[in-house]
Amino acid sequence: MRLTLLPPLFAIMATPVFADAPRVVTDIAPVHSLVSQVMAGVAEPQLLLDGSADPHSVQLKPSQARGLTEADLVIWMGEDLEPWLARLVANLSEGQSIELLEHPSTHLRSLAEAHDGTADHDDHDDHTEEADHDDHAHEHEHDGADPHAWLAPENAAAWVKVIAEELARRDAENADTYRANADTAVAAIEAQATEITTRLAPYEGAEIITFHDAFGYFTDAFGIEVLGSVRPSDASSPSAAAVDALRMAVEEQGVSCAFAEPNHDPALLEALASETGLTLGTLDATGALVPAGPGLYAALIENLATSLETCLSGN
């Protein structure tokens, strides 16, 4: 299987750094990629975590923590994904961060509903500014939300617009560049999603097994079903009991593909595959297999599509 490393669209973008550009810090590689696209030709954002890091639990170096305190703007997923970062962001001034999981433009997927075999899409239609300031109600509203929201192309397209407007507000001199870059990024994201929809259409409704429940946004977007995972949630550990339950489900449902993840031990999935005849592939949620930079997001989405297509087609 050929993995795309760096699409040419953003690979040749020049990134001269202007002294008066906002100092932007991002959390994970996919968010950094989107921000890099918006800031192309103006400045480069700082990346806290490369694609190989586990965003759920991190110990920052002093230099990284210092970068946060010196940032003009921190763009991060949110406390549901990164509780360790929430404590640090809480010390920033009001308006100094964008928490993407809490932004009204973000399409959220409920983990609880997904685990019951149904999909729930909280598009924030009734989200109001007043609700943003009601901490208790807000926490209740987002309880159980799947934090891997960057894997929905529609979220990526919405976020680059949000990021461009925030940067334009802070840096009027480069506002046109940010907005033009965002338009280019949205067009590329939407074109890629359309192309992948066509490629994966023959496999609509196909069921797969994953290492952990991180890919629901992507599979929802392109008509694939996740039957189950060896690690059912970010807070749980892989278990033999989960594998036993999956073994029965695979035999009953006739599933053909299971997917490991980079930087996670594939032993349990390999054992399941050997016992059931599953074909084992790899799905990369954070960009561990792709160089960081503006091209990472498109390559990440392409690699997910290619891995699914390759396995489901039997090639």
Buried (B, 14 or more C-beta within 10 A) or exposed (E): EEEBBBBEBBEEBEBEEEEEBBEBBBBBBBBBBBBBBBBBBBBBBBBBBBBEBEBEEBEBEEEBEEBBEEBBBBBBBBBBBBEBBBEBBEEBEEEBBBBBBBBBBBBBBBBEBBBEEEEBEBEBEEBEEEEEEEEEEBEEBBEBBBBBBBBBBBBBBBBBBBBBBBBBEBBEEBBEBBBBBBEBBBEBBBEBBEEBBEBBEEBEEBBBBBBBBBBBBBBBBBBBBBBBBBBBBBEEEBEEEBBEBBBEBBEEEEBBBBBBBBEBEBEBBBBBBEEBEBBBBBBBBBBBBBBBBBBBBBBBBBBBBBBBBBBBEEE
